[in-house]
Amino acid sequence: MNSSSPNIQRLLRKRQLNVQEQNLLTAHRIRESARPWLTREIPPALLGVAENHGIDWARSLLLDLEFDFPGMASLTGSLLTDTERFIDFEIETDSSYCHLLSVECWEDVTAQHDHGLRNRGTGKGYATIALETRRELLGLPTR
């Protein structure tokens, strides 16, 4: 569903959402955050660290990336890998984001995310929605 869909625009304005609507908006937010990184150049230092961890970038999804956020490392964000693991990272680089200076954090946080399929009151968990969105955006088979 595209971001200009009247249905999504209506949901974004709505105050009280049912479970299905909450899940649609969560998927929309993940999609909107991750989609630009499918065509933008990923910082070379981040690509290098991912490669060193055995991650297949073509089958992974960058969920969030912040550049030079005050008080944080040069590159901070989260990644959903080709093996369906959620990684939070903080990487210090040079100003061009090409040369790695240090890896402050590279943590598998998969277990910290909600993988539920039918949570009371919220429906699908964030991890379940993110995994579905990854498969959708990368054109991978659904489970």
N, C-alpha and C positions, 0 to 999 in steps of 0.2 A: 504494500500500500504506500503510495507516495505521500510526502509530507504536505502537499497542498490539497490532499483529499479533503472534501467537505466534512467527511466523517471525523477525521483527526482534528481538523480545525474546530469542529463543534465540541469534541471531547476536551480539547485544550481549554476551552472557555467554561466548561461545565464544572460545577462545584462538587457534586456528589456523584461518584462513579460506581457502577456495579463491578463485580469481579472481572468479567470479560473486558469491560472498558478499561479497567486498571491495567490488565495484561496487554491490551492493544497499545496503550500509551507507553508502557515500559518498553515494549518492542520498538515503538516509534522512536523513543529517545535513544535507545541503543543504536538503532539503524542510522539516525541522524548524526550521532557522534562518530560512528565507525566508518560510514560510507565514504567520506572525503579521503580517508587514508588508503582507500583502494586505488586511488589515482594520483595522490600526492606522493612526492618523494619522501621516503622514510629516512630519517637521519642515519648516515652511514655508521656512526658509533653504535646506535641501537641495533641496526642490522647485524653488526659484528658480534655483539654480546648475545643476541638471539641465536646466531649461527653457532657460537661456542657452546651454547646449551642444547644444541641439536634440534633447534626449532626450524620447521619448514615454513618460511615466511609466506609463501604462496597459498598455504592452507591455514594460515593464522589470521586473526582479526585484531587490529589495534582498537581497543575500546575507548581509550582516553590517552591523550598526550598533552602535557603542559611543558612549555619552554620557559626556562628561567623564572619560574614562579618564586617570588620573594621568600627567602629563607629555605629554599629547597634546592636540590641538585639541578643541573642544567636541563635534564630530561626526566620527567616524572610522569608515570602513567600506569596503565594496565593493559594486559594483552590476554587474549584467548587463543591458546596455541592449537596447532594441528592435532595434538593428542588430547584436546579438550580440557586443558588445564588452565586455570586462571592465575596469571602472574602479575604481581605488583612490582614495579621497578622504580629505582632512582639511580640515575647514571650521571656522573660528572664528566663533562666533555670540554673541549676547547670551544671558543666562540663560534666556530663554523659547524659544530656538532659532528665533525668528521673524525676527530681523534679522541679516543677514550682516555680519560684520566683516572677514573676509578668507578667501581660499581658499589654504590652505597647500599643498595638493596636489590635483591632479585629473589622474591619470595613467592612460593606456590601457596596461594590462598584459596585453592579450590574448596577445601573443606569448610571454609568460613562462609561460603555462599549457599543460598537456599536452593536445593535441587528438587524441591517438592513439585508434584504434578497437580495436586488438588488440595492446596492449603485452605483451611476454613477462613473465609473472609478475604483472602487475597488471591486465590487461584494458584496459578503457576508461580514457582519461585524465580528469582532473578536469574539464577544459573540456567534453569531450564529454558527461559525465554532467550537468554543470550546465546545458548547453544543452537536453538532453532534459528535465530537471526543470523548467526555465523554460517550455518548451512545454506540459508536463503541467499545471503549476499555473495557467497563464494560459489554458488551453484552446485553445492554438494548434495548427495542423496539424503533424504530425510530418514529418520529411524522409525 
